[in-house]
Amino acid sequence: MKTIWLIIGFISLTTPAFSSELPDLRALRAIASEISSAMLKEDYGKVLLYDFPELREEHQHDLQNKSSDFYCYLIGEGCQAATKYHSIHSQFASMKKVDLALKRLSGVTYVVIFFDGTKYDRTSIVRTSFLCKHANVDVPIWTFKWDEVRWKAMHPVFNSETDLFCSTPYGVDK
């Protein structure tokens, strides 16, 4: 019995325990699911819960102004400004089956990719070449970083006010 206990004890000592430093990908998937559900229900207040705290009030105000860039970017319906893109809302609304994937950009930085599961397969959408063409055109994305205890957005809502996905360096820790 003693020998078995020592072996088991040794194994448990050398097996790494869960560390708060490791990104909790289940939590990020849960956040992404909440965001996706909120977008489909047009519950933009819930989406803003994941926005930068210092921008929440401004973005809430912008959602009341149909000529604001943020309103046009996120909602788009009745937008009174010229746009070169489909709003995030219209991208979600056009999806037959909303799915999501995570792409690791660096150690603890991931991009959440929302996509139509009937249109694209998971292996294609995580490729950088695919994202360079489709990110926030018909595949909404949002970058998050694990800060040892929780996920924080690295950019405002759905990476608004940021460069395109293929700009250098995108979401990469320096």
C-alpha positions in Angstrom: 0.0 0.0 0.0 2.8 2.4 0.8 4.4 2.0 -2.6 1.1 2.7 -4.4 0.6 5.8 -2.2 4.0 7.1 -3.1 3.4 6.6 -6.8 0.1 8.3 -6.6 1.5 11.1 -4.5 4.3 11.6 -6.9 1.9 11.8 -9.9 -0.3 14.3 -8.2 2.7 16.4 -7.3 4.0 16.5 -10.9 0.6 17.0 -12.5 0.0 20.7 -13.0 -3.0 22.0 -11.1 -5.4 24.5 -12.7 -3.7 27.9 -12.6 -5.5 31.2 -12.8 -2.8 32.2 -15.3 -4.2 29.8 -17.9 -6.9 31.2 -20.0 -10.4 29.8 -19.2 -11.6 29.1 -22.7 -15.0 27.8 -21.4 -15.6 31.2 -19.9 -14.7 33.0 -23.2 -17.1 30.7 -25.1 -19.8 31.5 -22.5 -19.2 35.2 -23.1 -19.3 34.8 -26.8 -22.6 32.9 -26.5 -24.1 35.7 -24.4 -22.9 38.3 -27.0 -24.3 36.3 -29.8 -27.7 35.8 -28.1 -27.8 39.5 -27.2 -27.2 40.5 -30.8 -29.9 38.2 -32.1 -32.3 39.6 -29.5 -31.2 43.2 -30.3 -30.2 43.6 -26.6 -27.4 46.0 -27.3 -27.1 47.0 -23.6 -26.0 43.4 -22.8 -23.4 43.6 -25.6 -22.1 46.8 -24.1 -21.4 45.0 -20.8 -18.3 43.6 -22.5 -17.2 47.0 -24.0 -14.5 49.1 -22.4 -15.9 50.6 -19.2 -14.7 54.0 -20.2 -16.6 53.8 -23.5 -19.9 52.3 -22.3 -21.7 55.6 -21.5 -20.6 57.2 -24.8 -21.6 54.1 -26.8 -25.0 53.9 -25.0 -25.5 57.6 -26.0 -24.4 56.9 -29.6 -27.0 54.1 -29.9 -29.7 56.8 -29.7 -28.1 58.8 -32.5 -28.8 57.2 -36.0 -26.1 59.4 -37.5 -23.3 58.3 -35.1 -20.6 56.1 -36.5 -21.1 53.6 -33.6 -24.8 53.3 -34.3 -24.1 52.6 -38.0 -21.4 50.2 -37.2 -23.3 48.1 -34.7 -27.0 48.4 -35.7 -27.2 50.1 -39.1 -31.0 50.1 -39.4 -32.0 53.6 -40.5 -28.4 54.7 -40.3 -28.2 58.3 -41.5 -24.5 58.2 -42.4 -22.8 56.7 -45.4 -21.2 53.3 -44.7 -18.9 51.0 -46.6 -19.8 47.9 -44.6 -22.6 45.8 -43.3 -23.5 46.5 -39.7 -22.7 43.9 -37.1 -26.5 43.5 -36.5 -27.1 42.8 -40.2 -24.2 40.3 -40.2 -25.8 38.4 -37.4 -29.3 38.7 -38.9 -28.2 37.2 -42.2 -26.7 34.0 -40.5 -28.9 30.9 -40.7 -27.0 29.1 -37.9 -24.8 31.3 -35.7 -21.7 29.5 -34.6 -18.5 30.7 -33.0 -14.8 29.8 -32.9 -11.8 31.0 -31.0 -8.5 31.8 -32.7 -5.4 32.2 -30.5 -3.5 35.3 -31.4 -0.8 35.1 -28.7 -0.3 33.6 -25.2 -3.5 34.9 -23.6 -5.1 36.8 -26.5 -7.9 35.3 -28.5 -10.2 36.5 -31.2 -13.8 35.3 -31.0 -15.2 34.7 -34.5 -18.9 34.6 -35.1 -19.9 32.9 -38.3 -22.7 31.2 -40.2 -22.3 27.5 -39.6 -24.2 26.7 -42.8 -22.0 28.9 -44.9 -18.5 28.3 -43.5 -16.7 25.5 -41.8 -14.7 25.9 -38.6 -11.4 25.0 -40.1 -11.7 27.7 -42.8 -12.8 30.6 -40.6 -9.8 30.4 -38.2 -7.3 30.9 -41.1 -5.8 34.4 -41.2 -6.3 34.6 -44.9 -10.0 34.0 -44.4 -10.3 36.5 -41.7 -8.4 39.1 -43.7 -11.3 39.0 -46.3 -14.3 38.4 -44.0 -13.6 39.9 -40.5 -16.5 42.3 -39.8 -17.6 42.1 -43.4 -19.8 39.0 -42.9 -18.0 37.4 -40.0 -18.1 39.5 -36.8 -15.0 39.3 -34.6 -14.1 40.6 -31.2 -10.7 40.3 -29.5 -10.3 39.4 -25.8 -7.4 39.0 -23.4 -7.2 36.8 -20.3 -5.9 38.9 -17.3 -5.3 36.0 -14.9 -8.8 36.1 -13.5 -11.2 37.1 -16.2 -11.6 38.0 -19.9 -11.4 41.6 -21.0 -12.1 43.1 -24.4 -8.9 44.3 -26.0 -10.8 46.6 -28.4 -14.2 48.3 -28.2 -17.4 46.4 -29.3 -16.7 44.0 -32.2 -13.3 45.6 -32.6 -14.9 48.9 -33.7 -12.5 51.8 -34.0 -9.6 49.5 -34.8 -7.6 48.6 -37.8 -8.5 45.7 -40.0 -7.7 42.2 -38.9 -4.7 42.0 -41.1 -3.0 45.1 -40.0 0.3 44.5 -38.2 0.4 43.7 -35.4 -3.2 42.8 -34.8 -4.0 41.9 -31.2 -0.6 40.6 -30.6 1.2 41.2 -27.3 4.3 43.2 -27.6 
